[in-house]
Amino acid sequence: MEGKVFIFPKETNTAHVLLRPSVTKPLQNFTLCMRYYTELTRTHTPLSMSTATMDNALALIFKPSNILTFYINNDFVNIRTDAESLNWRHMCVTWDSSSGIVQLWVNGKVYPRKVLMKGSSIISENIILLGQEQDSFGGRFDVAQSFAGEISDVNMWDVVLTPEDLQKSLLGCLHGNFINWKSLLYEIKGEVLVQSKLSLFSAPYKTCS
Ligand SMILES: [Ca+2]
């Protein structure tokens, strides 16, 4: 999927992309990075993960007034962010179970850290998808929380990345060991299109080293 995007052209309660992790393991630590571009001002959900007993095992739900509601195992923190501009946004969230520390980085800017679900673990039997908020295990989507727009460069690691590695991800120079955009395992459900990413600066503007 390198150089490609998923386009979610309409607001629906059906369109989504199932992601298949490259490894099956419980998560005690992770970093999730993605780029997305939307004109939605209502609540929207770029990514959600459910398990049989936790519909919000991991969810990123953006709400009006620029609040990110970040869920781990049905508990959440709200993080206030700057206003979204009409542009691509690169976002990374990290979670470390041993401390519960949550980091949010948007376009390379870090927000005040929060603590969530210390000591918890997300079980490996999960369903992770783009574009819809799950209210049951893999289903019961709500159009009012759906995503419309473009999503690219989804990568996930089973560790908390250092700021240096987060910068590499921002530059498109680092891919995940849990979800890897370069060799993404996915399944499209409903109306989602794969297209080339459009940008006047699409060529690598910095060399990855
Ligand atoms: Ca839910």
Residues whose N, C-alpha, C, O or C-beta is under 5 A from the ligand:
A	BS01	CA	D55 N56 E133 Q134 D135
